[in-house]
Amino acid sequence: MVRRAFRIGMSLVLMVALVAAFLWNTDLREVGRSLESVNVGLILIAIGLCLLSYYFRILRWILILRPVATVRHTTAIMATAVGYTAMALLPARIGDLVRPLVLAKRDRLPVSATLASILTERIFDLWVVLLFFLAFLTWPPELGRLNEDADAALSLMSIIGYGLAVGLIGLTIILFGLFRYQERFIGWITSPIGRFSSRWQSAISTFLDHFLTGLKILQRPRDLLMTVAASLLLWLVIYFQVAVTLAAFEISVPFRATYLLVTLSVLGLAIPTPGGVGGFHKGLQAGLTLFFAVPIDLATGFAIASHAISFMPIAIIGMVCLPLLGLSFKDLTTMTPKTADSEESSP
């Protein structure tokens, strides 16, 4: 309980600090004017594209879980909506747990399998985002004359990007090897834990088994191709969503600029604040001002609108889905793998 309260407190402190950094040196009146003058028609198109990306995410999730269980389409839709509602409104990235736990409870699936599916999703997401970011680095759009800070930031991001690519290639090769020696690998990893707690060893062994089973789509060409296609489609839709939002603010940058902006927003979302508030905003603002010379007030308005587009519609849908799943918003704050396991095993 104390640890949970500490995590929530730190999440809120981070959010306040990042929002303060985001709004530093901005003229709030000018930010308001940029929001007032936005093209509403294009914003509505961006919202439609955002919801389409969530639908592709749902289809991919069903594909990832196929080696473990058959997931009902409607359940996956409602669990995703509720999970991203929790992601948008709750601190400390509690929403990362809510989506798989809701699915496990609703369709009586193994909790370890649904949790592992989220990790599998993250691997595909990281691969696709990194692929487009490397495309930006390899064939960069016209950036104009960059100052020393921008040059240094771009150099650092290049080193990190190519380093991550090498690491991901190595991880993928290791995963292919693990499929062949799955049982032996799990035993080797968990045997030291068994010396202290057989219950922990069993739980971790089950989780690793489900995780590696979920990743076996890498060994099934048809499922792998469909999952890769769904991943590429959902991220391409996101890039188009960002491009349409830029057009709504009359920010003229090449389409390839969205590869960098999305990467920076994803990095911001990795900071555990409610809905990525602060980190998401600062990533987009910094990308536009540092690399494309967009005025800070216009970039700030764009970041605020982009966050609202990405999280508000799905949060509204999730709030509608809560009673359909027999849940209240309070239930989301207390949901844990242990409670989901106990409910799943109850008659």
C-alpha positions as CSV (number, residue, x, y, z in Angstrom):
1,M,0.0,0.0,0.0
2,V,2.8,2.4,0.9
3,R,4.7,1.5,-2.3
4,R,1.6,2.1,-4.4
5,A,1.0,5.5,-2.7
6,F,4.7,6.4,-3.3
7,R,4.4,5.5,-7.0
8,I,1.2,7.6,-7.4
9,G,2.8,10.5,-5.6
10,M,5.9,10.4,-7.7
11,S,3.8,10.2,-10.9
12,L,1.9,13.3,-9.9
13,V,5.1,15.2,-9.0
14,L,6.6,14.2,-12.4
15,M,3.4,15.5,-14.1
16,V,3.5,18.8,-12.4
17,A,7.2,19.3,-13.1
18,L,6.8,18.4,-16.8
19,V,3.8,20.6,-17.3
20,A,5.7,23.5,-15.8
21,A,8.6,22.8,-18.2
22,F,6.2,22.6,-21.1
23,L,4.5,25.9,-20.3
24,W,7.7,27.7,-19.5
25,N,8.4,30.7,-21.7
26,T,5.0,30.4,-23.4
27,D,2.4,33.1,-23.9
28,L,-0.9,31.5,-22.8
29,R,-2.9,34.0,-24.8
30,E,-1.1,33.1,-28.0
31,V,-1.5,29.4,-27.2
32,G,-5.2,30.0,-26.8
33,R,-5.4,31.9,-30.1
34,S,-3.6,29.0,-31.9
35,L,-6.3,26.6,-30.5
36,E,-9.1,28.9,-31.4
37,S,-8.0,29.3,-35.0
38,V,-7.5,25.6,-35.6
39,N,-9.3,23.9,-38.6
40,V,-12.1,22.0,-36.9
41,G,-12.8,19.8,-39.9
42,L,-9.2,18.5,-40.0
43,I,-9.3,17.9,-36.2
44,L,-12.4,15.7,-36.7
45,I,-10.5,13.8,-39.4
46,A,-7.6,13.4,-37.0
47,I,-10.0,12.0,-34.3
48,G,-11.3,9.5,-36.8
49,L,-7.8,8.4,-37.7
50,C,-7.0,8.0,-34.0
51,L,-9.9,5.8,-33.4
52,L,-9.0,3.8,-36.5
53,S,-5.5,3.2,-35.0
54,Y,-7.1,1.9,-31.8
55,Y,-9.1,-0.5,-33.9
56,F,-6.0,-1.9,-35.6
57,R,-4.4,-2.2,-32.2
58,I,-7.4,-4.3,-31.1
59,L,-7.1,-6.6,-34.1
60,R,-3.4,-7.0,-33.5
61,W,-4.0,-7.9,-29.8
62,I,-6.5,-10.6,-30.9
63,L,-3.8,-12.0,-33.3
64,I,-1.1,-12.0,-30.6
65,L,-3.4,-13.9,-28.2
66,R,-4.4,-16.5,-30.8
67,P,-1.8,-19.1,-29.8
68,V,-3.1,-18.9,-26.2
69,A,-6.9,-18.5,-26.6
70,T,-9.7,-17.2,-28.9
71,V,-10.6,-13.7,-27.8
72,R,-14.1,-12.3,-28.5
73,H,-14.0,-9.2,-30.6
74,T,-16.4,-7.2,-28.5
75,T,-14.6,-8.0,-25.3
76,A,-11.2,-6.9,-26.8
77,I,-12.9,-3.6,-27.9
78,M,-14.3,-2.9,-24.5
79,A,-11.2,-3.9,-22.6
80,T,-9.0,-1.7,-24.8
81,A,-11.3,1.3,-24.3
82,V,-11.5,0.8,-20.6
83,G,-7.7,0.2,-20.4
84,Y,-6.9,3.4,-22.2
85,T,-9.4,5.3,-20.1
86,A,-7.4,4.2,-17.1
87,M,-4.2,5.1,-18.9
88,A,-5.5,8.6,-19.5
89,L,-6.9,9.3,-16.1
90,L,-4.9,7.3,-13.5
91,P,-1.3,7.9,-12.4
92,A,1.7,5.6,-12.4
93,R,0.6,3.9,-15.7
94,I,-2.0,1.8,-13.9
95,G,-3.8,1.5,-17.2
96,D,-1.0,-0.8,-18.5
97,L,-2.5,-3.4,-16.1
98,V,-6.1,-2.7,-16.5
99,R,-6.5,-3.7,-20.2
100,P,-5.1,-7.2,-19.9
101,L,-6.8,-7.8,-16.5
102,V,-10.2,-6.7,-17.8
103,L,-9.9,-9.1,-20.7
104,A,-8.7,-12.0,-18.4
105,K,-11.7,-11.4,-16.1
106,R,-14.3,-11.0,-18.9
107,D,-13.3,-14.0,-21.0
108,R,-11.7,-16.1,-18.1
109,L,-8.3,-16.2,-19.7
110,P,-5.0,-16.8,-17.8
111,V,-3.9,-13.5,-16.3
112,S,-0.3,-14.3,-17.1
113,A,-1.2,-14.8,-20.8
114,T,-3.0,-11.5,-21.1
115,L,-0.2,-9.6,-19.3
116,A,2.4,-11.3,-21.5
117,S,0.5,-10.2,-24.6
118,I,1.0,-6.5,-23.6
119,L,4.7,-7.1,-23.5
120,T,4.6,-8.7,-26.9
121,E,2.7,-5.7,-28.2
122,R,5.4,-3.4,-26.9
123,I,8.0,-5.4,-28.8
124,F,6.1,-4.9,-32.1
125,D,5.5,-1.2,-31.3
126,L,9.2,-0.6,-30.5
127,W,10.2,-2.3,-33.7
128,V,7.9,-0.2,-35.9
129,V,8.5,3.1,-34.2
130,L,12.3,2.5,-34.3
131,L,12.0,1.5,-38.0
132,F,10.4,4.8,-38.9
133,F,12.7,6.8,-36.7
134,L,15.7,5.2,-38.5
135,A,14.1,6.1,-41.8
136,F,14.0,9.7,-40.5
137,L,17.7,9.5,-39.6
138,T,18.7,7.9,-42.8
139,W,16.7,10.1,-45.1
140,P,16.0,13.2,-43.1
141,P,13.7,15.9,-44.4
142,E,14.8,19.5,-44.8
143,L,15.6,20.7,-41.3
144,G,17.0,24.1,-42.1
145,R,20.0,25.4,-40.1
146,L,20.1,23.7,-36.7
147,N,21.7,25.4,-33.7
148,E,24.2,23.6,-31.5
149,D,21.6,22.2,-29.1
150,A,19.6,20.8,-32.0
151,D,22.7,19.3,-33.5
152,A,23.7,17.7,-30.2
153,A,20.2,16.3,-29.6
154,L,20.0,14.8,-33.1
155,S,23.5,13.2,-32.7
156,L,22.5,11.7,-29.4
157,M,19.2,10.4,-30.8
158,S,21.1,8.9,-33.7
159,I,23.4,7.0,-31.4
160,I,20.5,5.8,-29.2
161,G,18.4,4.8,-32.3
162,Y,21.1,2.8,-34.0
163,G,22.1,1.3,-30.6
164,L,18.5,0.2,-30.0
165,A,18.3,-1.3,-33.5
166,V,21.3,-3.5,-32.7
167,G,19.9,-4.5,-29.4
168,L,16.5,-5.4,-30.9
169,I,18.1,-7.5,-33.6
170,G,20.1,-9.3,-30.9
171,L,16.9,-9.8,-28.7
172,T,15.0,-11.2,-31.7
173,I,17.7,-13.7,-32.5
174,I,17.7,-14.7,-28.8
175,L,13.9,-15.2,-28.8
176,F,14.1,-17.5,-31.8
177,G,16.6,-19.6,-30.0
178,L,14.4,-19.7,-26.8
179,F,11.5,-21.2,-28.7
180,R,13.6,-24.3,-29.4
181,Y,14.8,-24.6,-25.8
182,Q,11.8,-23.0,-24.0
183,E,11.4,-25.5,-21.1
184,R,15.1,-25.6,-20.4
185,F,15.4,-21.8,-20.5
186,I,12.5,-21.3,-18.1
187,G,13.9,-23.9,-15.7
188,W,17.4,-22.2,-15.8
189,I,15.9,-18.8,-15.1
190,T,13.6,-19.8,-12.3
191,S,15.6,-22.5,-10.5
192,P,17.5,-19.9,-8.3
193,I,14.1,-18.4,-7.3
194,G,12.8,-21.8,-6.3
195,R,15.4,-22.0,-3.5
196,F,13.6,-19.1,-1.8
197,S,10.0,-19.6,-2.8
198,S,8.4,-22.4,-4.8
199,R,5.2,-20.3,-5.2
200,W,7.2,-17.5,-6.8
201,Q,9.0,-20.0,-9.0
202,S,5.7,-21.4,-10.2
203,A,4.2,-18.0,-10.9
204,I,7.2,-16.8,-12.9
205,S,7.5,-20.0,-14.8
206,T,3.9,-19.7,-15.8
207,F,4.3,-16.1,-16.9
208,L,7.4,-16.9,-19.0
209,D,5.7,-19.9,-20.6
210,H,2.7,-17.8,-21.6
211,F,4.9,-14.9,-22.8
212,L,7.1,-17.2,-25.0
213,T,3.9,-19.0,-26.2
214,G,2.5,-15.6,-27.2
215,L,5.6,-14.8,-29.1
216,K,5.3,-18.0,-31.1
217,I,3.5,-16.0,-33.7
218,L,7.1,-15.4,-34.8
219,Q,7.2,-19.0,-35.8
220,R,3.8,-19.0,-37.6
221,P,4.4,-17.2,-40.9
222,R,0.7,-16.4,-41.6
223,D,0.1,-15.0,-38.1
224,L,3.4,-13.2,-38.0
225,L,2.7,-11.5,-41.4
226,M,-0.8,-10.4,-40.2
227,T,0.6,-9.1,-36.9
228,V,3.3,-7.1,-38.7
229,A,0.8,-5.8,-41.2
230,A,-1.5,-4.7,-38.3
231,S,1.4,-3.0,-36.5
232,L,2.5,-1.1,-39.6
233,L,-1.1,-0.1,-40.4
234,L,-1.8,1.2,-36.9
235,W,1.4,3.3,-36.8
236,L,1.0,4.6,-40.3
237,V,-2.5,5.8,-39.3
238,I,-0.9,7.5,-36.3
239,Y,1.6,9.2,-38.5
240,F,-1.2,10.4,-40.8
241,Q,-3.1,11.5,-37.7
242,V,-0.2,13.7,-36.6
243,A,0.2,15.1,-40.2
244,V,-3.5,16.0,-40.4
245,T,-3.3,17.7,-36.9
246,L,-0.2,19.7,-38.1
247,A,-2.2,20.8,-41.2
248,A,-5.1,21.8,-38.9
249,F,-2.7,24.3,-37.2
250,E,-1.2,25.3,-40.6
251,I,2.2,24.0,-39.5
252,S,4.0,23.2,-42.7
253,V,6.6,20.4,-42.3
254,P,7.4,17.4,-44.4
255,F,5.5,14.2,-43.7
256,R,8.7,12.5,-42.6
257,A,8.8,15.0,-39.7
258,T,6.0,13.0,-38.2
259,Y,8.5,10.0,-37.8
260,L,10.5,12.2,-35.4
261,L,7.6,13.8,-33.7
262,V,5.9,10.5,-32.9
263,T,9.1,9.0,-31.6
264,L,9.5,12.0,-29.2
265,S,5.9,11.7,-28.1
266,V,6.4,7.9,-27.4
267,L,9.4,8.7,-25.3
268,G,7.3,11.2,-23.4
269,L,4.6,8.7,-22.9
270,A,7.2,6.3,-21.3
271,I,7.3,8.7,-18.4
272,P,4.7,7.3,-15.9
273,T,2.4,10.3,-15.6
274,P,-1.4,10.1,-16.0
275,G,-2.0,9.8,-19.8
276,G,1.6,10.8,-20.4
277,V,0.7,14.4,-19.5
278,G,3.7,16.6,-19.6
279,G,6.1,14.2,-21.2
280,F,4.0,13.7,-24.3
281,H,3.5,17.5,-24.6
282,K,7.1,18.4,-24.1
283,G,8.3,15.8,-26.6
284,L,6.1,17.3,-29.4
285,Q,6.9,20.9,-28.4
286,A,10.6,20.3,-28.3
287,G,10.6,18.5,-31.7
288,L,8.8,21.3,-33.5
289,T,10.7,24.2,-31.9
290,L,14.1,22.6,-31.9
291,F,14.2,21.0,-35.3
292,F,11.6,22.8,-37.4
293,A,11.7,26.4,-36.0
294,V,8.0,26.4,-35.2
295,P,7.1,29.2,-32.8
296,I,6.8,27.9,-29.2
297,D,3.2,29.1,-28.7
298,L,2.0,27.4,-31.9
299,A,3.9,24.2,-31.0
300,T,2.4,24.3,-27.5
301,G,-1.2,24.5,-28.9
302,F,-0.5,21.7,-31.3
303,A,0.8,19.5,-28.5
304,I,-2.3,20.2,-26.3
305,A,-4.6,19.3,-29.2
306,S,-2.6,16.2,-30.2
307,H,-2.9,14.9,-26.6
308,A,-6.6,15.6,-26.5
309,I,-7.2,13.8,-29.8
310,S,-5.2,10.8,-28.7
311,F,-6.8,10.3,-25.3
312,M,-10.1,12.1,-24.9
313,P,-12.3,10.1,-27.5
314,I,-11.1,6.7,-26.3
315,A,-11.5,7.8,-22.6
316,I,-15.1,8.8,-23.3
317,I,-15.8,5.4,-25.0
318,G,-14.2,3.6,-22.1
319,M,-16.4,5.4,-19.6
320,V,-19.4,4.2,-21.6
321,C,-18.0,0.6,-21.6
322,L,-17.4,0.5,-17.8
323,P,-21.0,-0.3,-16.8
324,L,-21.3,-2.8,-19.7
325,L,-18.4,-4.7,-18.1
326,G,-20.0,-4.5,-14.7
327,L,-17.2,-2.2,-13.5
328,S,-17.0,1.2,-11.8
329,F,-14.1,3.7,-12.1
330,K,-13.2,2.8,-8.5
331,D,-12.7,-0.8,-9.6
332,L,-9.9,0.3,-12.0
333,T,-7.9,1.8,-9.2
334,T,-7.9,-1.4,-7.1
335,M,-7.4,-3.9,-9.9
336,T,-4.2,-6.0,-9.6
337,P,-3.1,-9.4,-11.0
338,K,-3.8,-11.0,-7.7
339,T,-7.4,-9.9,-7.6
340,A,-7.9,-10.8,-11.2
341,D,-6.5,-14.3,-10.5
342,S,-8.8,-14.8,-7.6
343,E,-11.8,-13.8,-9.5
344,E,-10.8,-15.9,-12.5
345,S,-10.5,-19.0,-10.3
346,S,-13.8,-18.4,-8.4
347,P,-16.8,-20.5,-9.6
